[in-house]
Amino acid sequence: MTKESGDDLVPITEAAQLLNTTEEVVLMMLEKKELQGNNINGAWYVDRSSLDLCDISKTVETARQEGCGICGSSCGSGC
C-alpha cells in the first residue's frame, strides 16, 4: 500500500512482525511518535522507512517499566 506522496506503508500487523513485537507495541510507538504512520479508514499503517530508524529495544524496555499506555498499567502482553 502506498500513500499519494509515494511513501511505502505497511499494516501494523506486518510492522509488528518486522519488528518482532506486538501490534500493541507498534500502536504505542505510533502514539509516542517513535514510528510514523497514518490511520486510513480506521486501520493503522506504518511508514516503512520509519521502521528502519526505530529502536525497538528502548521502546519495549519503557513499556515494561511504565506500562503500555493502552491499558494504563503493565499489561503483560509482551510489550
mmJSON file of the N, C-alpha and C atoms, coordinates in Angstrom:
{"data_MODEL":{"atom_site":{
"group_PDB":["ATOM","ATOM","ATOM","ATOM","ATOM","ATOM","ATOM","ATOM","ATOM","ATOM","ATOM","ATOM","ATOM","ATOM","ATOM","ATOM","ATOM","ATOM","ATOM","ATOM","ATOM","ATOM","ATOM","ATOM","ATOM","ATOM","ATOM","ATOM","ATOM","ATOM","ATOM","ATOM","ATOM","ATOM","ATOM","ATOM","ATOM","ATOM","ATOM","ATOM","ATOM","ATOM","ATOM","ATOM","ATOM","ATOM","ATOM","ATOM","ATOM","ATOM","ATOM","ATOM","ATOM","ATOM","ATOM","ATOM","ATOM","ATOM","ATOM","ATOM","ATOM","ATOM","ATOM","ATOM","ATOM","ATOM","ATOM","ATOM","ATOM","ATOM","ATOM","ATOM","ATOM","ATOM","ATOM","ATOM","ATOM","ATOM","ATOM","ATOM","ATOM","ATOM","ATOM","ATOM","ATOM","ATOM","ATOM","ATOM","ATOM","ATOM","ATOM","ATOM","ATOM","ATOM","ATOM","ATOM","ATOM","ATOM","ATOM","ATOM","ATOM","ATOM","ATOM","ATOM","ATOM","ATOM","ATOM","ATOM","ATOM","ATOM","ATOM","ATOM","ATOM","ATOM","ATOM","ATOM","ATOM","ATOM","ATOM","ATOM","ATOM","ATOM","ATOM","ATOM","ATOM","ATOM","ATOM","ATOM","ATOM","ATOM","ATOM","ATOM","ATOM","ATOM","ATOM","ATOM","ATOM","ATOM","ATOM","ATOM","ATOM","ATOM","ATOM","ATOM","ATOM","ATOM","ATOM","ATOM","ATOM","ATOM","ATOM","ATOM","ATOM","ATOM","ATOM","ATOM","ATOM","ATOM","ATOM","ATOM","ATOM","ATOM","ATOM","ATOM","ATOM","ATOM","ATOM","ATOM","ATOM","ATOM","ATOM","ATOM","ATOM","ATOM","ATOM","ATOM","ATOM","ATOM","ATOM","ATOM","ATOM","ATOM","ATOM","ATOM","ATOM","ATOM","ATOM","ATOM","ATOM","ATOM","ATOM","ATOM","ATOM","ATOM","ATOM","ATOM","ATOM","ATOM","ATOM","ATOM","ATOM","ATOM","ATOM","ATOM","ATOM","ATOM","ATOM","ATOM","ATOM","ATOM","ATOM","ATOM","ATOM","ATOM","ATOM","ATOM","ATOM","ATOM","ATOM","ATOM","ATOM","ATOM","ATOM","ATOM","ATOM","ATOM","ATOM","ATOM","ATOM","ATOM","ATOM","ATOM","ATOM","ATOM","ATOM","ATOM","ATOM"],
"id":[1,2,3,4,5,6,7,8,9,10,11,12,13,14,15,16,17,18,19,20,21,22,23,24,25,26,27,28,29,30,31,32,33,34,35,36,37,38,39,40,41,42,43,44,45,46,47,48,49,50,51,52,53,54,55,56,57,58,59,60,61,62,63,64,65,66,67,68,69,70,71,72,73,74,75,76,77,78,79,80,81,82,83,84,85,86,87,88,89,90,91,92,93,94,95,96,97,98,99,100,101,102,103,104,105,106,107,108,109,110,111,112,113,114,115,116,117,118,119,120,121,122,123,124,125,126,127,128,129,130,131,132,133,134,135,136,137,138,139,140,141,142,143,144,145,146,147,148,149,150,151,152,153,154,155,156,157,158,159,160,161,162,163,164,165,166,167,168,169,170,171,172,173,174,175,176,177,178,179,180,181,182,183,184,185,186,187,188,189,190,191,192,193,194,195,196,197,198,199,200,201,202,203,204,205,206,207,208,209,210,211,212,213,214,215,216,217,218,219,220,221,222,223,224,225,226,227,228,229,230,231,232,233,234,235,236,237],
"type_symbol":["N","C","C","N","C","C","N","C","C","N","C","C","N","C","C","N","C","C","N","C","C","N","C","C","N","C","C","N","C","C","N","C","C","N","C","C","N","C","C","N","C","C","N","C","C","N","C","C","N","C","C","N","C","C","N","C","C","N","C","C","N","C","C","N","C","C","N","C","C","N","C","C","N","C","C","N","C","C","N","C","C","N","C","C","N","C","C","N","C","C","N","C","C","N","C","C","N","C","C","N","C","C","N","C","C","N","C","C","N","C","C","N","C","C","N","C","C","N","C","C","N","C","C","N","C","C","N","C","C","N","C","C","N","C","C","N","C","C","N","C","C","N","C","C","N","C","C","N","C","C","N","C","C","N","C","C","N","C","C","N","C","C","N","C","C","N","C","C","N","C","C","N","C","C","N","C","C","N","C","C","N","C","C","N","C","C","N","C","C","N","C","C","N","C","C","N","C","C","N","C","C","N","C","C","N","C","C","N","C","C","N","C","C","N","C","C","N","C","C","N","C","C","N","C","C","N","C","C","N","C","C","N","C","C","N","C","C"],
"label_atom_id":["N","CA","C","N","CA","C","N","CA","C","N","CA","C","N","CA","C","N","CA","C","N","CA","C","N","CA","C","N","CA","C","N","CA","C","N","CA","C","N","CA","C","N","CA","C","N","CA","C","N","CA","C","N","CA","C","N","CA","C","N","CA","C","N","CA","C","N","CA","C","N","CA","C","N","CA","C","N","CA","C","N","CA","C","N","CA","C","N","CA","C","N","CA","C","N","CA","C","N","CA","C","N","CA","C","N","CA","C","N","CA","C","N","CA","C","N","CA","C","N","CA","C","N","CA","C","N","CA","C","N","CA","C","N","CA","C","N","CA","C","N","CA","C","N","CA","C","N","CA","C","N","CA","C","N","CA","C","N","CA","C","N","CA","C","N","CA","C","N","CA","C","N","CA","C","N","CA","C","N","CA","C","N","CA","C","N","CA","C","N","CA","C","N","CA","C","N","CA","C","N","CA","C","N","CA","C","N","CA","C","N","CA","C","N","CA","C","N","CA","C","N","CA","C","N","CA","C","N","CA","C","N","CA","C","N","CA","C","N","CA","C","N","CA","C","N","CA","C","N","CA","C","N","CA","C","N","CA","C","N","CA","C","N","CA","C","N","CA","C","N","CA","C","N","CA","C"],
"label_alt_id":[null,null,null,null,null,null,null,null,null,null,null,null,null,null,null,null,null,null,null,null,null,null,null,null,null,null,null,null,null,null,null,null,null,null,null,null,null,null,null,null,null,null,null,null,null,null,null,null,null,null,null,null,null,null,null,null,null,null,null,null,null,null,null,null,null,null,null,null,null,null,null,null,null,null,null,null,null,null,null,null,null,null,null,null,null,null,null,null,null,null,null,null,null,null,null,null,null,null,null,null,null,null,null,null,null,null,null,null,null,null,null,null,null,null,null,null,null,null,null,null,null,null,null,null,null,null,null,null,null,null,null,null,null,null,null,null,null,null,null,null,null,null,null,null,null,null,null,null,null,null,null,null,null,null,null,null,null,null,null,null,null,null,null,null,null,null,null,null,null,null,null,null,null,null,null,null,null,null,null,null,null,null,null,null,null,null,null,null,null,null,null,null,null,null,null,null,null,null,null,null,null,null,null,null,null,null,null,null,null,null,null,null,null,null,null,null,null,null,null,null,null,null,null,null,null,null,null,null,null,null,null,null,null,null,null,null,null],
"label_comp_id":["MET","MET","MET","THR","THR","THR","LYS","LYS","LYS","GLU","GLU","GLU","SER","SER","SER","GLY","GLY","GLY","ASP","ASP","ASP","ASP","ASP","ASP","LEU","LEU","LEU","VAL","VAL","VAL","PRO","PRO","PRO","ILE","ILE","ILE","THR","THR","THR","GLU","GLU","GLU","ALA","ALA","ALA","ALA","ALA","ALA","GLN","GLN","GLN","LEU","LEU","LEU","LEU","LEU","LEU","ASN","ASN","ASN","THR","THR","THR","THR","THR","THR","GLU","GLU","GLU","GLU","GLU","GLU","VAL","VAL","VAL","VAL","VAL","VAL","LEU","LEU","LEU","MET","MET","MET","MET","MET","MET","LEU","LEU","LEU","GLU","GLU","GLU","LYS","LYS","LYS","LYS","LYS","LYS","GLU","GLU","GLU","LEU","LEU","LEU","GLN","GLN","GLN","GLY","GLY","GLY","ASN","ASN","ASN","ASN","ASN","ASN","ILE","ILE","ILE","ASN","ASN","ASN","GLY","GLY","GLY","ALA","ALA","ALA","TRP","TRP","TRP","TYR","TYR","TYR","VAL","VAL","VAL","ASP","ASP","ASP","ARG","ARG","ARG","SER","SER","SER","SER","SER","SER","LEU","LEU","LEU","ASP","ASP","ASP","LEU","LEU","LEU","CYS","CYS","CYS","ASP","ASP","ASP","ILE","ILE","ILE","SER","SER","SER","LYS","LYS","LYS","THR","THR","THR","VAL","VAL","VAL","GLU","GLU","GLU","THR","THR","THR","ALA","ALA","ALA","ARG","ARG","ARG","GLN","GLN","GLN","GLU","GLU","GLU","GLY","GLY","GLY","CYS","CYS","CYS","GLY","GLY","GLY","ILE","ILE","ILE","CYS","CYS","CYS","GLY","GLY","GLY","SER","SER","SER","SER","SER","SER","CYS","CYS","CYS","GLY","GLY","GLY","SER","SER","SER","GLY","GLY","GLY","CYS","CYS","CYS"],
"label_asym_id":["A","A","A","A","A","A","A","A","A","A","A","A","A","A","A","A","A","A","A","A","A","A","A","A","A","A","A","A","A","A","A","A","A","A","A","A","A","A","A","A","A","A","A","A","A","A","A","A","A","A","A","A","A","A","A","A","A","A","A","A","A","A","A","A","A","A","A","A","A","A","A","A","A","A","A","A","A","A","A","A","A","A","A","A","A","A","A","A","A","A","A","A","A","A","A","A","A","A","A","A","A","A","A","A","A","A","A","A","A","A","A","A","A","A","A","A","A","A","A","A","A","A","A","A","A","A","A","A","A","A","A","A","A","A","A","A","A","A","A","A","A","A","A","A","A","A","A","A","A","A","A","A","A","A","A","A","A","A","A","A","A","A","A","A","A","A","A","A","A","A","A","A","A","A","A","A","A","A","A","A","A","A","A","A","A","A","A","A","A","A","A","A","A","A","A","A","A","A","A","A","A","A","A","A","A","A","A","A","A","A","A","A","A","A","A","A","A","A","A","A","A","A","A","A","A","A","A","A","A","A","A","A","A","A","A","A","A"],
"label_entity_id":["1","1","1","1","1","1","1","1","1","1","1","1","1","1","1","1","1","1","1","1","1","1","1","1","1","1","1","1","1","1","1","1","1","1","1","1","1","1","1","1","1","1","1","1","1","1","1","1","1","1","1","1","1","1","1","1","1","1","1","1","1","1","1","1","1","1","1","1","1","1","1","1","1","1","1","1","1","1","1","1","1","1","1","1","1","1","1","1","1","1","1","1","1","1","1","1","1","1","1","1","1","1","1","1","1","1","1","1","1","1","1","1","1","1","1","1","1","1","1","1","1","1","1","1","1","1","1","1","1","1","1","1","1","1","1","1","1","1","1","1","1","1","1","1","1","1","1","1","1","1","1","1","1","1","1","1","1","1","1","1","1","1","1","1","1","1","1","1","1","1","1","1","1","1","1","1","1","1","1","1","1","1","1","1","1","1","1","1","1","1","1","1","1","1","1","1","1","1","1","1","1","1","1","1","1","1","1","1","1","1","1","1","1","1","1","1","1","1","1","1","1","1","1","1","1","1","1","1","1","1","1","1","1","1","1","1","1"],
"label_seq_id":[1,1,1,2,2,2,3,3,3,4,4,4,5,5,5,6,6,6,7,7,7,8,8,8,9,9,9,10,10,10,11,11,11,12,12,12,13,13,13,14,14,14,15,15,15,16,16,16,17,17,17,18,18,18,19,19,19,20,20,20,21,21,21,22,22,22,23,23,23,24,24,24,25,25,25,26,26,26,27,27,27,28,28,28,29,29,29,30,30,30,31,31,31,32,32,32,33,33,33,34,34,34,35,35,35,36,36,36,37,37,37,38,38,38,39,39,39,40,40,40,41,41,41,42,42,42,43,43,43,44,44,44,45,45,45,46,46,46,47,47,47,48,48,48,49,49,49,50,50,50,51,51,51,52,52,52,53,53,53,54,54,54,55,55,55,56,56,56,57,57,57,58,58,58,59,59,59,60,60,60,61,61,61,62,62,62,63,63,63,64,64,64,65,65,65,66,66,66,67,67,67,68,68,68,69,69,69,70,70,70,71,71,71,72,72,72,73,73,73,74,74,74,75,75,75,76,76,76,77,77,77,78,78,78,79,79,79],
"pdbx_PDB_ins_code":[null,null,null,null,null,null,null,null,null,null,null,null,null,null,null,null,null,null,null,null,null,null,null,null,null,null,null,null,null,null,null,null,null,null,null,null,null,null,null,null,null,null,null,null,null,null,null,null,null,null,null,null,null,null,null,null,null,null,null,null,null,null,null,null,null,null,null,null,null,null,null,null,null,null,null,null,null,null,null,null,null,null,null,null,null,null,null,null,null,null,null,null,null,null,null,null,null,null,null,null,null,null,null,null,null,null,null,null,null,null,null,null,null,null,null,null,null,null,null,null,null,null,null,null,null,null,null,null,null,null,null,null,null,null,null,null,null,null,null,null,null,null,null,null,null,null,null,null,null,null,null,null,null,null,null,null,null,null,null,null,null,null,null,null,null,null,null,null,null,null,null,null,null,null,null,null,null,null,null,null,null,null,null,null,null,null,null,null,null,null,null,null,null,null,null,null,null,null,null,null,null,null,null,null,null,null,null,null,null,null,null,null,null,null,null,null,null,null,null,null,null,null,null,null,null,null,null,null,null,null,null,null,null,null,null,null,null],
"Cartn_x":[0.841,0.0,0.881,0.506,1.273,0.344,0.875,0.162,0.315,-0.465,-0.359,1.036,1.69,3.026,4.073,3.702,4.622,5.33,5.135,5.774,5.164,5.994,5.569,4.991,3.777,3.109,2.86,2.961,2.653,1.629,0.732,-0.233,0.499,-0.135,0.548,0.862,0.063,0.358,1.712,1.953,3.234,4.367,4.107,5.13,5.538,4.561,4.857,5.722,5.419,6.216,7.637,7.776,9.097,9.939,9.281,9.987,10.068,9.455,9.439,8.815,7.642,6.933,5.434,4.651,3.193,2.598,1.365,0.66,0.478,0.297,0.128,1.366,2.55,3.788,3.897,3.519,3.561,2.616,1.427,0.493,1.075,1.727,2.357,3.452,4.224,5.292,4.732,3.618,2.958,2.487,1.905,1.413,2.546,3.696,4.849,5.683,5.232,5.93,7.299,7.477,8.703,8.642,7.442,7.192,6.26,6.327,5.43,4.378,3.149,2.092,0.84,-0.152,-1.437,-2.571,-3.675,-4.901,-5.72,-5.912,-6.646,-7.89,-9.042,-10.327,-10.393,-9.865,-9.946,-8.858,-7.926,-6.827,-5.498,-4.601,-3.292,-2.284,-1.489,-0.4,0.851,1.987,3.263,4.127,4.757,5.686,6.902,7.142,8.217,9.575,9.842,11.141,11.342,10.266,10.426,10.749,10.424,10.772,12.292,12.978,14.43,15.114,14.436,15.04,14.683,13.734,13.24,14.184,14.105,14.881,13.884,13.54,12.516,12.928,14.2,14.617,14.342,14.563,14.278,12.78,11.967,10.522,9.978,10.455,9.979,10.37,11.573,12.0,11.154,10.853,9.996,8.606,8.075,6.743,6.724,7.78,7.843,7.87,8.556,8.683,7.434,6.828,5.734,4.365,4.285,3.04,2.892,2.026,1.938,1.218,0.472,-0.269,-1.606,-1.805,-3.077,-4.049,-3.573,-4.437,-4.202,-3.169,-2.916,-2.041,-1.597,-0.721,0.121,0.943,1.717,0.739,0.564,-0.494,-0.084,1.214,1.654,1.46,1.246,1.013,2.312,3.419,4.692,5.36,4.726,5.327,6.193],
"Cartn_y":[-1.175,0.0,1.231,2.229,3.467,4.643,5.704,6.963,7.712,8.761,9.556,10.155,10.466,11.055,10.042,8.745,7.726,6.992,7.42,6.722,5.339,4.366,2.979,2.737,2.231,1.957,0.467,-0.013,-1.408,-1.45,-2.438,-2.58,-2.831,-2.469,-2.641,-4.103,-5.016,-6.439,-6.78,-6.314,-6.566,-5.824,-4.577,-3.815,-4.543,-5.096,-5.84,-7.063,-7.751,-8.917,-8.502,-7.42,-6.95,-6.519,-5.996,-5.554,-6.65,-7.791,-8.911,-8.5,-7.864,-7.405,-7.537,-6.895,-6.986,-5.748,-5.885,-4.741,-3.641,-4.029,-3.052,-2.175,-2.783,-2.011,-1.069,-1.532,-0.683,0.509,0.276,1.377,2.361,1.841,2.7,3.54,2.922,3.636,4.725,4.458,5.481,6.632,6.306,7.33,8.217,7.606,8.347,8.978,8.845,9.399,8.759,7.523,6.779,6.107,5.954,5.485,6.486,6.569,7.414,6.524,6.989,6.213,7.028,6.385,7.013,6.061,6.629,5.878,6.094,5.034,5.116,4.251,4.899,4.202,3.294,3.784,3.046,2.006,1.871,0.907,1.662,1.258,1.915,1.278,2.148,1.748,2.496,1.824,2.385,2.676,3.839,4.217,3.293,2.536,1.535,2.155,3.359,3.982,4.256,4.499,4.739,3.45,2.291,1.013,0.84,1.329,1.214,2.068,3.123,4.072,3.823,2.943,2.792,1.967,2.213,1.46,0.661,-0.524,-1.343,-1.74,-1.981,-2.406,-1.324,-0.068,1.043,1.136,0.998,1.094,-0.029,-1.244,-2.382,-2.21,-1.751,-1.537,-0.459,0.613,1.667,1.125,0.31,-0.264,-1.166,-1.925,-2.8,-1.984,-0.861,-0.036,0.79,1.332,2.284,1.714,0.543,0.037,0.46,-0.187,0.052,1.337,1.912,3.123,2.84,1.629,1.259,0.868,0.021,-0.423,0.357,1.203,2.026,1.386,0.174,-0.472,-1.521,-2.206,-3.293,-4.369,-4.469,-5.322,-6.774,-7.038,-8.417,-8.973,-8.108,-8.591,-8.843,-8.722,-8.951,-7.668,-6.557,-5.283,-4.707],
"Cartn_z":[0.0,0.0,0.0,-0.754,-0.778,-0.597,0.013,0.117,-1.197,-1.354,-2.564,-2.717,-1.586,-1.648,-2.08,-2.129,-2.575,-1.46,-0.213,0.908,1.052,1.311,1.43,2.819,2.902,4.168,4.319,5.561,5.855,6.975,6.989,8.073,9.39,10.519,11.803,12.08,11.555,11.745,11.143,9.93,9.27,9.974,10.404,11.125,12.399,13.12,14.343,14.029,12.96,12.567,12.203,11.461,11.053,12.251,13.293,14.495,15.55,15.254,16.196,17.532,17.449,18.633,18.397,19.242,19.149,18.475,18.036,17.46,18.498,19.758,20.831,20.966,20.868,20.947,19.747,18.576,17.384,17.564,18.088,18.342,19.351,20.393,21.384,20.73,19.862,19.172,18.262,17.627,16.81,17.686,18.83,19.744,20.257,20.527,21.047,19.936,18.694,17.522,17.295,17.797,17.534,16.167,15.659,14.307,13.641,12.332,11.563,10.911,10.893,10.262,10.069,9.478,9.192,9.519,9.965,10.144,8.875,8.121,6.863,6.98,6.948,7.053,8.287,9.408,10.667,10.884,9.953,10.092,10.087,10.981,11.068,10.124,9.499,8.616,9.046,8.958,9.387,8.168,8.187,7.14,7.225,6.171,6.174,6.505,6.043,6.31,7.799,8.54,9.979,10.724,10.142,10.762,10.82,9.79,9.735,10.788,11.243,12.172,13.63,13.896,15.255,16.119,17.437,18.423,19.257,18.787,19.43,20.841,21.094,22.427,23.462,23.11,24.023,24.298,23.283,23.429,24.295,24.088,24.873,26.331,26.608,27.996,28.664,27.965,28.505,28.8,27.913,28.114,29.347,29.544,30.714,32.001,31.988,33.175,33.435,32.392,32.534,32.2,31.617,31.097,29.646,28.952,27.512,27.148,28.092,27.776,27.13,26.695,26.102,27.214,28.117,29.201,30.487,30.523,31.678,32.748,32.534,33.504,32.79,33.537,32.933,32.486,31.215,30.687,30.521,30.516,30.366,28.969,27.995,26.638,25.883,26.585,25.926,25.475,25.714,25.306,26.401],
"occupancy":[1.0,1.0,1.0,1.0,1.0,1.0,1.0,1.0,1.0,1.0,1.0,1.0,1.0,1.0,1.0,1.0,1.0,1.0,1.0,1.0,1.0,1.0,1.0,1.0,1.0,1.0,1.0,1.0,1.0,1.0,1.0,1.0,1.0,1.0,1.0,1.0,1.0,1.0,1.0,1.0,1.0,1.0,1.0,1.0,1.0,1.0,1.0,1.0,1.0,1.0,1.0,1.0,1.0,1.0,1.0,1.0,1.0,1.0,1.0,1.0,1.0,1.0,1.0,1.0,1.0,1.0,1.0,1.0,1.0,1.0,1.0,1.0,1.0,1.0,1.0,1.0,1.0,1.0,1.0,1.0,1.0,1.0,1.0,1.0,1.0,1.0,1.0,1.0,1.0,1.0,1.0,1.0,1.0,1.0,1.0,1.0,1.0,1.0,1.0,1.0,1.0,1.0,1.0,1.0,1.0,1.0,1.0,1.0,1.0,1.0,1.0,1.0,1.0,1.0,1.0,1.0,1.0,1.0,1.0,1.0,1.0,1.0,1.0,1.0,1.0,1.0,1.0,1.0,1.0,1.0,1.0,1.0,1.0,1.0,1.0,1.0,1.0,1.0,1.0,1.0,1.0,1.0,1.0,1.0,1.0,1.0,1.0,1.0,1.0,1.0,1.0,1.0,1.0,1.0,1.0,1.0,1.0,1.0,1.0,1.0,1.0,1.0,1.0,1.0,1.0,1.0,1.0,1.0,1.0,1.0,1.0,1.0,1.0,1.0,1.0,1.0,1.0,1.0,1.0,1.0,1.0,1.0,1.0,1.0,1.0,1.0,1.0,1.0,1.0,1.0,1.0,1.0,1.0,1.0,1.0,1.0,1.0,1.0,1.0,1.0,1.0,1.0,1.0,1.0,1.0,1.0,1.0,1.0,1.0,1.0,1.0,1.0,1.0,1.0,1.0,1.0,1.0,1.0,1.0,1.0,1.0,1.0,1.0,1.0,1.0,1.0,1.0,1.0,1.0,1.0,1.0,1.0,1.0,1.0,1.0,1.0,1.0],
"B_iso_or_equiv":[0.0,0.0,0.0,0.0,0.0,0.0,0.0,0.0,0.0,0.0,0.0,0.0,0.0,0.0,0.0,0.0,0.0,0.0,0.0,0.0,0.0,0.0,0.0,0.0,0.0,0.0,0.0,0.0,0.0,0.0,0.0,0.0,0.0,0.0,0.0,0.0,0.0,0.0,0.0,0.0,0.0,0.0,0.0,0.0,0.0,0.0,0.0,0.0,0.0,0.0,0.0,0.0,0.0,0.0,0.0,0.0,0.0,0.0,0.0,0.0,0.0,0.0,0.0,0.0,0.0,0.0,0.0,0.0,0.0,0.0,0.0,0.0,0.0,0.0,0.0,0.0,0.0,0.0,0.0,0.0,0.0,0.0,0.0,0.0,0.0,0.0,0.0,0.0,0.0,0.0,0.0,0.0,0.0,0.0,0.0,0.0,0.0,0.0,0.0,0.0,0.0,0.0,0.0,0.0,0.0,0.0,0.0,0.0,0.0,0.0,0.0,0.0,0.0,0.0,0.0,0.0,0.0,0.0,0.0,0.0,0.0,0.0,0.0,0.0,0.0,0.0,0.0,0.0,0.0,0.0,0.0,0.0,0.0,0.0,0.0,0.0,0.0,0.0,0.0,0.0,0.0,0.0,0.0,0.0,0.0,0.0,0.0,0.0,0.0,0.0,0.0,0.0,0.0,0.0,0.0,0.0,0.0,0.0,0.0,0.0,0.0,0.0,0.0,0.0,0.0,0.0,0.0,0.0,0.0,0.0,0.0,0.0,0.0,0.0,0.0,0.0,0.0,0.0,0.0,0.0,0.0,0.0,0.0,0.0,0.0,0.0,0.0,0.0,0.0,0.0,0.0,0.0,0.0,0.0,0.0,0.0,0.0,0.0,0.0,0.0,0.0,0.0,0.0,0.0,0.0,0.0,0.0,0.0,0.0,0.0,0.0,0.0,0.0,0.0,0.0,0.0,0.0,0.0,0.0,0.0,0.0,0.0,0.0,0.0,0.0,0.0,0.0,0.0,0.0,0.0,0.0,0.0,0.0,0.0,0.0,0.0,0.0],
"pdbx_formal_charge":[null,null,null,null,null,null,null,null,null,null,null,null,null,null,null,null,null,null,null,null,null,null,null,null,null,null,null,null,null,null,null,null,null,null,null,null,null,null,null,null,null,null,null,null,null,null,null,null,null,null,null,null,null,null,null,null,null,null,null,null,null,null,null,null,null,null,null,null,null,null,null,null,null,null,null,null,null,null,null,null,null,null,null,null,null,null,null,null,null,null,null,null,null,null,null,null,null,null,null,null,null,null,null,null,null,null,null,null,null,null,null,null,null,null,null,null,null,null,null,null,null,null,null,null,null,null,null,null,null,null,null,null,null,null,null,null,null,null,null,null,null,null,null,null,null,null,null,null,null,null,null,null,null,null,null,null,null,null,null,null,null,null,null,null,null,null,null,null,null,null,null,null,null,null,null,null,null,null,null,null,null,null,null,null,null,null,null,null,null,null,null,null,null,null,null,null,null,null,null,null,null,null,null,null,null,null,null,null,null,null,null,null,null,null,null,null,null,null,null,null,null,null,null,null,null,null,null,null,null,null,null,null,null,null,null,null,null],
"auth_seq_id":[1,1,1,2,2,2,3,3,3,4,4,4,5,5,5,6,6,6,7,7,7,8,8,8,9,9,9,10,10,10,11,11,11,12,12,12,13,13,13,14,14,14,15,15,15,16,16,16,17,17,17,18,18,18,19,19,19,20,20,20,21,21,21,22,22,22,23,23,23,24,24,24,25,25,25,26,26,26,27,27,27,28,28,28,29,29,29,30,30,30,31,31,31,32,32,32,33,33,33,34,34,34,35,35,35,36,36,36,37,37,37,38,38,38,39,39,39,40,40,40,41,41,41,42,42,42,43,43,43,44,44,44,45,45,45,46,46,46,47,47,47,48,48,48,49,49,49,50,50,50,51,51,51,52,52,52,53,53,53,54,54,54,55,55,55,56,56,56,57,57,57,58,58,58,59,59,59,60,60,60,61,61,61,62,62,62,63,63,63,64,64,64,65,65,65,66,66,66,67,67,67,68,68,68,69,69,69,70,70,70,71,71,71,72,72,72,73,73,73,74,74,74,75,75,75,76,76,76,77,77,77,78,78,78,79,79,79],
"auth_comp_id":["MET","MET","MET","THR","THR","THR","LYS","LYS","LYS","GLU","GLU","GLU","SER","SER","SER","GLY","GLY","GLY","ASP","ASP","ASP","ASP","ASP","ASP","LEU","LEU","LEU","VAL","VAL","VAL","PRO","PRO","PRO","ILE","ILE","ILE","THR","THR","THR","GLU","GLU","GLU","ALA","ALA","ALA","ALA","ALA","ALA","GLN","GLN","GLN","LEU","LEU","LEU","LEU","LEU","LEU","ASN","ASN","ASN","THR","THR","THR","THR","THR","THR","GLU","GLU","GLU","GLU","GLU","GLU","VAL","VAL","VAL","VAL","VAL","VAL","LEU","LEU","LEU","MET","MET","MET","MET","MET","MET","LEU","LEU","LEU","GLU","GLU","GLU","LYS","LYS","LYS","LYS","LYS","LYS","GLU","GLU","GLU","LEU","LEU","LEU","GLN","GLN","GLN","GLY","GLY","GLY","ASN","ASN","ASN","ASN","ASN","ASN","ILE","ILE","ILE","ASN","ASN","ASN","GLY","GLY","GLY","ALA","ALA","ALA","TRP","TRP","TRP","TYR","TYR","TYR","VAL","VAL","VAL","ASP","ASP","ASP","ARG","ARG","ARG","SER","SER","SER","SER","SER","SER","LEU","LEU","LEU","ASP","ASP","ASP","LEU","LEU","LEU","CYS","CYS","CYS","ASP","ASP","ASP","ILE","ILE","ILE","SER","SER","SER","LYS","LYS","LYS","THR","THR","THR","VAL","VAL","VAL","GLU","GLU","GLU","THR","THR","THR","ALA","ALA","ALA","ARG","ARG","ARG","GLN","GLN","GLN","GLU","GLU","GLU","GLY","GLY","GLY","CYS","CYS","CYS","GLY","GLY","GLY","ILE","ILE","ILE","CYS","CYS","CYS","GLY","GLY","GLY","SER","SER","SER","SER","SER","SER","CYS","CYS","CYS","GLY","GLY","GLY","SER","SER","SER","GLY","GLY","GLY","CYS","CYS","CYS"],
"auth_asym_id":["A","A","A","A","A","A","A","A","A","A","A","A","A","A","A","A","A","A","A","A","A","A","A","A","A","A","A","A","A","A","A","A","A","A","A","A","A","A","A","A","A","A","A","A","A","A","A","A","A","A","A","A","A","A","A","A","A","A","A","A","A","A","A","A","A","A","A","A","A","A","A","A","A","A","A","A","A","A","A","A","A","A","A","A","A","A","A","A","A","A","A","A","A","A","A","A","A","A","A","A","A","A","A","A","A","A","A","A","A","A","A","A","A","A","A","A","A","A","A","A","A","A","A","A","A","A","A","A","A","A","A","A","A","A","A","A","A","A","A","A","A","A","A","A","A","A","A","A","A","A","A","A","A","A","A","A","A","A","A","A","A","A","A","A","A","A","A","A","A","A","A","A","A","A","A","A","A","A","A","A","A","A","A","A","A","A","A","A","A","A","A","A","A","A","A","A","A","A","A","A","A","A","A","A","A","A","A","A","A","A","A","A","A","A","A","A","A","A","A","A","A","A","A","A","A","A","A","A","A","A","A","A","A","A","A","A","A"],
"auth_atom_id":["N","CA","C","N","CA","C","N","CA","C","N","CA","C","N","CA","C","N","CA","C","N","CA","C","N","CA","C","N","CA","C","N","CA","C","N","CA","C","N","CA","C","N","CA","C","N","CA","C","N","CA","C","N","CA","C","N","CA","C","N","CA","C","N","CA","C","N","CA","C","N","CA","C","N","CA","C","N","CA","C","N","CA","C","N","CA","C","N","CA","C","N","CA","C","N","CA","C","N","CA","C","N","CA","C","N","CA","C","N","CA","C","N","CA","C","N","CA","C","N","CA","C","N","CA","C","N","CA","C","N","CA","C","N","CA","C","N","CA","C","N","CA","C","N","CA","C","N","CA","C","N","CA","C","N","CA","C","N","CA","C","N","CA","C","N","CA","C","N","CA","C","N","CA","C","N","CA","C","N","CA","C","N","CA","C","N","CA","C","N","CA","C","N","CA","C","N","CA","C","N","CA","C","N","CA","C","N","CA","C","N","CA","C","N","CA","C","N","CA","C","N","CA","C","N","CA","C","N","CA","C","N","CA","C","N","CA","C","N","CA","C","N","CA","C","N","CA","C","N","CA","C","N","CA","C","N","CA","C","N","CA","C","N","CA","C","N","CA","C","N","CA","C","N","CA","C"],
"pdbx_PDB_model_num":[1,1,1,1,1,1,1,1,1,1,1,1,1,1,1,1,1,1,1,1,1,1,1,1,1,1,1,1,1,1,1,1,1,1,1,1,1,1,1,1,1,1,1,1,1,1,1,1,1,1,1,1,1,1,1,1,1,1,1,1,1,1,1,1,1,1,1,1,1,1,1,1,1,1,1,1,1,1,1,1,1,1,1,1,1,1,1,1,1,1,1,1,1,1,1,1,1,1,1,1,1,1,1,1,1,1,1,1,1,1,1,1,1,1,1,1,1,1,1,1,1,1,1,1,1,1,1,1,1,1,1,1,1,1,1,1,1,1,1,1,1,1,1,1,1,1,1,1,1,1,1,1,1,1,1,1,1,1,1,1,1,1,1,1,1,1,1,1,1,1,1,1,1,1,1,1,1,1,1,1,1,1,1,1,1,1,1,1,1,1,1,1,1,1,1,1,1,1,1,1,1,1,1,1,1,1,1,1,1,1,1,1,1,1,1,1,1,1,1,1,1,1,1,1,1,1,1,1,1,1,1,1,1,1,1,1,1]
}}}
